[in-house]
C-alpha cells in the first residue's frame, strides 16, 4: 500500500475553499427549491418548441456536398466538420489494421458552466438544450455548449447566451479550464475547452435556463437520458472535498460503501499506487502501443459503402453515417441539415469498484482508440459495444465483459442509460454502470489495468488526454453515490 504525500499532482489548486464549496452545493437544495420538477421542465421545453428531426439521404443535405475527388462529405462554408476516411494500424491489438469513416472537427468548442452563490451555496446555470441526435431531443446542458463556428456565428444565427463569461476578456473568475478529448473512436483528435467560471454579478435569466445546485444535478444524473454528455464532462472536472455527515436520501444502501467512497475522495487516503506510479503506468502504455493514423479519401475506405443515402459497413456493423433535417425554433438557426454518426447498437461503460483497506478503488483501463490524439487514455474497466462481440468466444471478448453481464443486482451501485453528444451522434445511448466487486477480482492486474482511488481519477482528469470522455462521465456519475 502507498501512503500519498503532498505534491503538485496530489494537490488541488485553491484546494480547501473551492472544493469545500462544491461539496456543500452537492449537499444542498439551494435557494431555488424545485417548485416544478426539472424533468417536467425539460418536457415542457420540448413540447413548447415543436422540434422535428427527420432522416434524409446524405446527397439531399442542403449546404453539404461529397467532394468529387475524395468522396469526403463537407459543408460548403468550409467550416463545422467533415466526414473523411481513416486508415488505422494498431500494435498490439486484436485487429492490427482497419479503415473507417471518421469525423474531423478541427475547431475547439466551449463547454462551460457558470456558477454563482445564492444564500451562500454555489449554483450552476444549466440549459435545456435541444440536440438532433438525442433520442428525447432535449437534455440538461452546460450554460454554454457551442462550437467555434456556432459562437462565431458562421451560420448567421443568433448569438450564444452568456458567452461573455467564458472568453477573454472576462470578469468572471476561472475555477476550472482545460482541454479535454471526446469520443476518439468516432472523432479524429477532437478536443473541447471544458471551463467553469464563477461570477458575483447579477445574471439575467434567459428562457430555457435555470439555476441548480450540484445536489439537484446529481439527482438528475440518476435518471435515464436527462443530463447530456457535455454537462457530464464539465461536472467531472469540479473538485470536491471529502463529504461529511449523513448520506443523501436514496443515494446508496448503508453498508459502508459511502464511507469507502468518502475516503476515496480524500487526497490523504492510503492508496495502492502513488500518483507518480499512476502517470508512469499511463506513460508506459502510451509507449507500448504503436498507433498509426492516416487520413484517406472516404472513397478508399475498404469495407465501407455509400448506399441507400447513407455510409455503412458492408456487414451493417459498428456505425453508419446518416443525414437529418432539423427544425428547432429556439436554436441559433431555426432549421438546418447535417450528417450524424449512428451507432449500430448501444455501448456498455462500466467501472469495477473494490474496497482496499476501507478506501474505494476503481479499475481503470489503458485503452487505445482510432482517433486518439495521444494513443492511450484511461477508460472504464469495460468499454465496448457488446453487440460487436456477440459471436466471439469468451477469451476473445473484452476482459470482464462476461463478469459484468452476470453481476448480481446488489453489486450494481449505479446503472443509468445516458446519451453521447447529440450534435454529432444519432441515438448513441450507452449503459453506464458502477459495480462493486470483492476479492474475486484481484488487485494484481494485467499491465493495461490499474486500481485508482476516486481522488486519483479526479487528479488525472485535470490534465487533457489522460481520461477519456466515457471515464469522465462515469466519474461525474460516481459523485451521485455519496
N, C-alpha and C positions, 0 to 999 in steps of 0.2 A: 504494500500500500504506500501511496505517496502523499505526504502532507504538503499542501500547496504553500508556497511562500509568496509574499507580495512581489509583484513585478509589473512591468509595463503591460504585459499581456493579461495579467490577472486582475488589474485594477480598472474599474470604470472611471472615465473622466467625470468629474463632478460627482463622484461616487455616491456620497451619502444623500444629499438633498434631492437630486433628480430621481434616483432610483426609489427613494422613500415616497416621493410624491406620486410616482406611477403606481406603486403598490397600494397607496391609500386610495387612489382612483379605482383600482381593481377591487376594492372592498366597499365602495360607496355607491348608493343610488344617485347621489349628487343633487344639484339644485333644481333639476328638471325631472322629477319622477314621471314615470310613464302615465300620462293622462290617457294616452292612446297607445295601444300595443304597437311596437316598432314593426313587427311583421305585417300588421294590418296597415300601417302607414305605407310600407312598400307596396302592398297590394293596391291601395288606393291610388298611389302614384302611377302604378302600372295601368290601372283601369282608366285613369283620367286623361292619359296622353295618347290613347289609341295606337299603340305601337303595332307595326306589321313587319314581319320578316318572311320573305318568300325565296325559295331556291330558284335560281335561273341558270341556264348554261353559261359556262365561262366566256364563250365567244359573244355573249349578249351583254356583257358588263359594260355599261356606259362609262367612259373615261379610262378603260383598261384595254390593253392590246397584247397579243402574242408577237414578239419580235420575229421577223421573217427569217433571220439568220440563226438564231439560237433557240427559238421556241419559248424563251423566258416570258413570263407574264409580268407586266409592269404598268404603272399608271402613267398617263400621258404628260402629267406635270413633271415627271422625273423624281417625285417625292414619295412619301409614305413608305412603301416596301415593295419588294419584288419576290416572285417565286422562281427560283433557279434550281439547277441540278447540282448535286454534291457527290463527289466520289470520296469514300472513306476507306482508309486502311487502319486497322487496329491490331496491335500485337502487345501482349497476348489477348486473345478474345475468342469467344465461341464461333463467331463469324469473322474471318480475317479481313474481308473487304466487301463493300456493297455500294450501290448507288441509291440515291433517294432525292426527292424534291426537298427543298429547304426554304424557309422564309428568311430573306435577307433584309434587315431593317437597320441601317447604319446610324440612324438618329438615336440619341439618348433622350428619352422622355422623362417626365417628372411624375413620381408617385409621392404625394405629400399629405401629411396630416397636420392641421393647425390645432394647437391646444391652447387653452385659456383657463385660468382659475375662476371658478364661481363658488362662493361660500367656502373658500379655502381648498377646494377639490379640483384637480385637473379634469377638464372635459375635452373631448375630441370632436371636432367639427366633421361630421360624416355626411355623405351624399347618397341619395337614392339615384343610382345611375343605370341607365339602360345600355346594355351591350348586346349586339345582334346575335352573338354566339351562345349567350346564356339560355339554358332550357326554360327558365322562368323570366328571362329578359332583364328584370330589374333586381339589382342586389345592392347591398350596403358597400359603399366605395370610399376611398380616401377623399379628402377635401378637394385635391387636385389629382386628376388621373388623365394625363394628356401627353401625346407625342409632341415632339418639337414642331412637326408640320401643323398639328392642330393648334398649339398655343401661339405659333407664329402666323396663324390664320391663312395658310396656303389655300385652303378651301373657300376663302372669303366669307367664312361663317362668323358666328357670334364670338365675342372674347371669352376667355376662360375665367370663370369666377374665382376670386381670391388668389389669382396667380401672383399678384404683387407681394404676397407674403413669402414667396418661395424663390424668387430670382433677385439677384443683386441689381441695384442697392435695395436692401430691405430694412425695415425697422424691427422685425421680429427676431427673437433670439434662437439660434440654431441649437437643438438638443441632439439630433442625430442627422448625419449627412454622409451617405456612402453610395457607391455604385454597386449594384447587385445584378446578378445574372437572371435570366429567365429560362424557359424550357429548352435545354440545349439539345434535345432530340429533334426539335422542330424548328428552332431558330439557329442561325449561324452567328455566334459571338454577340448575342443580344444582351444589352445591359440597360437598366433604367436607374435614374437617380432616386433613391429612397431617402426621404427627408422628413423630419419632424421639427416644427418650429413653434415657439411659444410667443404669444402676444399678451400685452396687458391693456391694449386699446379696445375701444368699443368696436364690435364687429356686427355689421348689419346682416341679419339672417335672410338669405335669399330663398326663394321657393325651391323645394327639393333638398334642403339641408337641415340638419338638426344637431344639437349638442348632446353627446352621450358620454357617460363615464366608461372607463375600461371594464368595470363590472358589467354594465349593460351590454357592451360589445362582446365580452366573453360569454355571456349567456346566449347571445345570438350565434356565437360560433359553435354552439352545441345543437344547432338546428340545421337541417339539410339546406344547402343552396341559399344561404342568406348573406353571409359575409364573403365578398369576392376575393379573388387571388391577390389583386393589387393592394387591397387593405391588409390582407394577412401578412404579406411580406414586410410592409411597413410596421405593423404591430409587432412582428417578431423581433424587430431591432430595438424596441423600447427596453431600457434597463429596469430591472425590478430588484428591490431589496427582499431578503427572505421574509415571507409573510409570518405574522404572529397572530395570536388569538385563535378563535374557532373557525372551522371550515365554513365556507359559504353553503347555505342550504342546498342540498341536492348535488353538490359538487362531486364527492366520492364517498364510498362507504367508510365508516370509521374503523378501519382495520390497520392503521399505521401507514397507509400509502401516502396520505397527505404530509405526514411528518417527514417521511423519507424524501418526498419531493421538496419540502421546505428546506431541508438540509442540503439537498442537491443544488439549490439556488444560492447557497451561501459560499462566497468566494474563499472562506477559510475552512471549508469542509475537507475532510480527507478523501482523496480520490485515487483511483487505480494508477493514473498516469499524470505526470506534470504537463503543463501547457507546452513546455519545450518539447517533450516527447510527442505530444499530440501533433504539433506543427511538423516535427521531423517525420512522423508517420505519414502525414499527407504528402510531404515533400518526397519521401521515399516512393510512394505510389505514383506520384507525378513523373518521377524519374524512371520508374519501372516500365510504364506503358509507353508505347510509341503510337501516336495518333497523327495520321496524315490526312489533311482535308484539302480537297481541290475542287473549286467551283468548275462545273462543266455546263455546257448548254443543256437546257431542260430536254431538248430533243434527244440527247445522248444518254439519258438515264435509263440504263438497261432494266428490264422488268417493269417499267412504268409506262403507262399509255394514256393518251388523251382520247377519251371515249365517252359517248353519251353526255357531252357537255361538262365533263369533269376530268381530273387527272387521277388515275387509280393504279394500284399494284395489280399485276396480272392475276394474282390469286385473291384479290379483294382483301388483302391483309394490311395491317399497320394503320394506314390512314389514307384519305383521299383529299384532293383539293376541289372545292365546290364554290359556286357563286351564289351570292344572295343580293336581293333587292330590299332595301331597308327604308322604312318610314318612321320617323321619330321627331315629333314636333318640338321637343324640349332640348334636343342636341344642338351642337354648334351649327350644323346644317340640318334641314328638316328631312332630307332624303338623299340617299346615295347608294351606290352599288360597290361591291368589293368581293374578293375571294376570301374564303375561310378554310382552315385545315380541319377536317372532320375525322376524329379517331374511329377506328373500326370497332372498338369495344372499350368499356370502362377500364381504368387502371386501378392498381392497388398500391397504396403507400402506407407502410407500417413501420413504426418504431417498436422494437422489443425493449422492454424496460426491466431492470433487475435491481433489487436492493443489495448493496455491498456494504457490510458493516453499518447498516442503517441509512446509507446515502443512495438515493436512486441514481442509477446509471442507465444510459440509453446506448443501444448498439448502432454505431454509425458505420456506413459502408463507403468505401472509396470507390466512386463509380465514374467511369469514362462515359462520354456521350458524343454523338456525331458532330454537333456544332459547338462543343465546349471551347471556351476561349483559352483555358489553361489545362486541358487534357482531363483532369480529375477534379471532382468536387465531392464533398461529403454529402451523402444521400441517406434516405431512410434505410432501415435494415432490409426491408423488402420494397423494391421499386420496380414495378413491371406491369405489363398488361397480361393477366393470367390467360386470357383467350389465346394469346400467341403460343403458349406452351402446352396447350390442352392435349396434344397428341404425342408429347415427348415423355420419355421415361423419367422417373423421379431424379435420377442422377444428372439428367440434362436440364432440369428445371432450376430456376434461381434458388439459391440457398434460403432455407426457412419458408419458402412459399407453401409447401405442404403442411408445415407446422402451424402456420398462421391460419390456413384453411380449416384445420381441425381444432383450433383453440376453443377451450371451454368458455361459456359466456361470462363466468365470474372473473376470468382473467382479463377480459376486454375492458379497459378503462375509458377508452374513447373510440367511437365508431360513428362517423358522420360522412355523408356524401357532400362533396364540395366541388365547385366548378373551377376550371382553369380560366385563363384570360379570354373573356368573351369578345374582345375586339379582334382576335385573330383565330380563335378556335371555335368550332361549332359543336355544341353539346359535349364538351370534353369534361364529363362528370367522373370524378375519381372517388374511390373509397379511402378515407383517411382513418387510420387506427393507431392506438397505443395499447399494446398488450403486455401485461406484466407476466414475467416468467420466473421460474425458480432455478435450482441448480441443474435442471435438465439441459439448460443452455449454458455451456461452460464459459468461464471468464477468459480462458485461453482461446483465442480465435485465429482463423486464417489471417494472412498478412493484409488482406483488404477489409478487415473489420476491426473495430476498436470500441471499447466501452468508455463513454464520457459522461460526466455529470451535466446537469442542465446549465449550470453556470459556465462550464467549459464550452458548451454549444453556443451559449449567448456571447461568449468572448470571441469564438471563431467567426460568427456571422457579422461581427463588426468590420470584418475585412472582406472585400469583394472576392468572389470566386473561391471561397472556402466552403460554403454550404450552398447546395442548390436550392431552387425556389420551393421544391416539394419538402425538403427538410425544414426550411424556414417556415413554411405553412404549418407543419406539424409542431414546430417549436411554439408558434402562436397558439395552437390548439392545446399544447401541454399546459399553458398558463391558465386554462379554464378549469384545471383539476385541483387547484389549491384554493 
